[in-house]
């Protein structure tokens, strides 16, 4: 039996989870007035959103 799998959707879903974890960690440091961490958190949130969109679209 051949199982149908959508590796693109799976990959993008994992990417979104990783980006979320990264953003959460960076947001903790951003509270301590570390500007570069705030910027990183924003980038991770954008990446997370894009990966979630692609996972649903795939």
C-alpha angles and dihedrals in degrees: 000000000000115000117213112228133176105211093178092058092044092049092049092048091053090046090053091052092050092048090050092053091048092049092049092053093045091048089057090056093041089062087064089062097261102149096193089056091053090052091048091049091052091050091049091050091051090049090047092052093048093048092048090051092049092047090056093043095049 
